[in-house]
Amino acid sequence: MNQRNTGNDIENMEHHAEEFVSLTFELCEKRIASARPPLTAPQRALSAAAMCVQQSVETFLHVSKIPDQPVKE
């Protein structure tokens, strides 16, 4: 696989990851919004998990764009 295909593969993966996070977050928001107060423990956990997934994927995408540099020991 050449460098150009690798770049396209990475961009495609990033697009799918961002889409997945958006859909996951949207689903969680809808479920929480449709719940009757007070929220149950699983509903609160779902909200927290969605936020963790969103932040994790965004962090991964940002870190993957950092140019490779040798680590100084």
DOMI-115963 format. One line per 4 residues: number of its first residue (from 1); for each residue x, y, z of N, C-alpha, C. Coordinates in Angstrom, 1 decimal. Atoms other than C-alpha are relative to their C-alpha. Layout:
N
NUM) X:Y:Z:X:Y:Z:X:Y:Z | ... .
//
This chain:
73
1) 0.9:-1.2:0.0:0.0:0.0:0.0:0.9:1.2:0.0 | -0.9:-1.2:0.0:1.5:3.3:-0.9:-0.5:1.1:1.0 | 0.3:-1.1:-1.0:1.5:6.5:1.2:-1.3:0.7:-0.2 | 1.3:-0.7:0.3:-1.4:8.1:-0.6:-1.2:-0.8:0.4 .
5) 1.1:0.8:-0.5:-3.7:5.1:0.0:-0.1:0.0:1.5 | 0.0:0.0:-1.4:-2.7:5.0:3.6:-0.6:1.3:0.5 | 0.6:-1.3:-0.4:-3.6:8.7:3.9:-1.5:0.0:-0.2 | 1.5:0.1:0.3:-7.0:8.1:2.3:-0.7:-1.0:1.0 .
9) 0.6:0.9:-0.9:-7.6:5.1:4.6:-0.1:0.7:1.4 | 0.1:-0.7:-1.3:-6.8:7.2:7.7:-1.1:1.0:0.0 | 1.1:-1.0:0.1:-9.1:10.0:6.5:-1.3:-0.7:0.1 | 1.2:0.7:0.0:-11.8:7.5:5.9:-0.4:-0.5:1.4 .
13) 0.2:0.4:-1.3:-11.4:6.0:9.3:-0.3:1.1:1.0 | 0.3:-1.2:-0.8:-11.4:9.4:10.9:-1.5:0.4:-0.2 | 1.4:-0.4:0.4:-14.7:10.2:9.1:-0.9:-0.9:0.7 | 0.9:1.0:-0.6:-16.3:7.0:10.3:0.0:0.1:1.5 .
17) 0.0:-0.1:-1.5:-15.1:7.5:13.9:-0.7:1.2:0.4 | 0.7:-1.2:-0.4:-16.4:11.0:14.0:-1.5:-0.2:-0.1 | 1.5:0.2:0.2:-19.8:9.9:12.6:-0.5:-1.0:1.1 | 0.4:0.9:-1.1:-19.9:7.0:15.1:-0.2:0.7:1.3 .
21) 0.1:-0.7:-1.2:-19.3:9.3:18.0:-1.2:0.9:0.0 | 1.2:-0.9:0.1:-21.9:11.8:16.8:-1.3:-0.7:0.2 | 1.2:0.8:-0.1:-24.5:9.1:16.4:-0.2:-0.5:1.4 | 0.1:0.5:-1.4:-23.7:7.6:19.8:-0.5:1.1:0.9 .
25) 0.3:-1.1:-0.9:-23.9:10.9:21.5:-1.5:0.4:-0.2 | 1.4:-0.4:0.3:-27.2:11.8:19.7:-1.0:-1.0:0.6 | 0.8:1.1:-0.5:-28.7:8.4:20.7:-0.1:0.2:1.5 | 0.0:-0.1:-1.5:-27.7:8.9:24.4:-0.8:1.2:0.4 .
29) 0.8:-1.3:-0.3:-29.1:12.5:24.4:-1.5:-0.3:-0.1 | 1.4:0.3:0.2:-32.4:11.3:23.0:-0.6:-0.9:1.1 | 0.4:0.9:-1.0:-32.7:8.5:25.5:-0.2:0.7:1.4 | 0.0:-0.7:-1.3:-31.9:10.8:28.4:-1.2:1.0:0.0 .
33) 1.1:-1.0:0.1:-34.3:13.5:27.1:-1.4:-0.6:0.1 | 1.4:0.7:0.0:-37.2:11.0:26.8:-0.2:-0.6:1.3 | 0.1:0.6:-1.3:-36.6:9.7:30.3:-0.8:0.9:1.0 | 0.7:-0.8:-1.0:-38.9:10.8:33.1:0.9:0.2:1.2 .
37) -0.8:-0.3:-1.2:-37.2:12.4:36.1:-0.4:-0.9:1.2 | -1.4:-0.1:0.0:-35.4:11.3:38.2:0.7:-1.0:-0.9 | -0.8:1.0:0.9:-32.8:9.6:35.9:0.4:-1.2:0.9 | -0.4:1.2:-0.7:-32.0:6.1:36.8:1.6:-0.1:-0.1 .
41) -1.5:0.1:0.1:-28.4:5.0:37.4:0.5:-0.4:-1.3 | -0.5:0.3:1.4:-28.1:3.3:34.0:-0.1:1.2:-1.0 | 0.1:-1.2:0.9:-29.3:6.5:32.3:1.1:1.0:0.3 | -1.2:-0.9:-0.3:-26.7:8.6:34.2:1.3:-0.6:-0.5 .
45) -1.2:0.7:0.5:-24.1:6.0:33.3:0.1:0.1:-1.5 | 0.1:-0.1:1.5:-25.2:6.1:29.6:0.5:1.4:-0.4 | -0.4:-1.4:0.3:-24.7:9.9:29.6:1.5:0.1:0.2 | -1.5:-0.2:-0.3:-21.2:9.7:31.2:0.8:-0.8:-1.0 .
49) -0.7:0.8:1.0:-20.2:6.9:28.8:0.1:0.7:-1.3 | 0.0:-0.7:1.3:-21.2:8.9:25.8:1.0:1.1:0.0 | -1.0:-1.1:-0.1:-19.1:11.8:27.0:1.4:-0.6:-0.1 | -1.4:0.6:0.0:-16.1:9.5:27.6:0.3:-0.5:-1.5 .
53) -0.2:0.5:1.4:-16.5:7.9:24.1:0.4:1.2:-0.9 | -0.2:-1.1:0.8:-16.7:11.3:22.5:1.4:0.6:0.2 | -1.3:-0.6:-0.4:-13.6:12.7:24.3:1.1:-0.9:-0.4 | -1.1:1.0:0.3:-11.6:9.5:23.7:0.2:0.0:-1.5 .
57) -0.2:0.0:1.5:-12.2:9.5:19.9:0.5:1.3:-0.4 | -0.5:-1.3:0.4:-11.6:13.2:19.6:1.5:0.1:0.4 | -1.4:0.0:-0.4:-8.3:12.8:21.5:0.8:-0.9:-0.9 | -0.7:0.9:0.9:-7.3:9.8:19.4:0.2:0.7:-1.4 .
61) -0.1:-0.7:1.3:-8.0:11.8:16.2:1.0:1.1:0.0 | -0.9:-1.1:-0.1:-6.0:14.7:17.4:1.5:-0.5:0.1 | -1.4:0.6:-0.2:-3.0:12.6:18.5:0.5:-0.6:-1.2 | -0.4:0.6:1.2:-3.0:10.7:15.3:0.5:1.0:-1.1 .
65) -0.4:-1.1:0.9:-2.3:14.0:13.5:1.4:0.6:0.4 | -1.3:-0.5:-0.4:0.9:14.7:15.5:1.1:-0.7:-0.8 | -1.0:0.6:0.8:3.9:14.1:13.3:0.9:-0.9:0.8 | -0.9:0.9:-0.7:6.1:11.2:14.2:1.4:0.6:0.3 .
69) -1.3:-0.6:-0.4:9.2:12.3:16.1:0.7:-1.0:0.9 | -0.6:0.9:-0.9:11.8:10.2:17.8:-0.1:0.5:1.4 | 0.1:-0.4:-1.4:11.5:10.1:21.6:1.4:0.1:0.5 | -1.4:-0.2:-0.5:14.6:11.5:23.3:0.0:-0.6:1.4 .
73) -0.1:0.7:-1.3:15.8:9.4:26.2:1.0:0.7:0.9 .
//
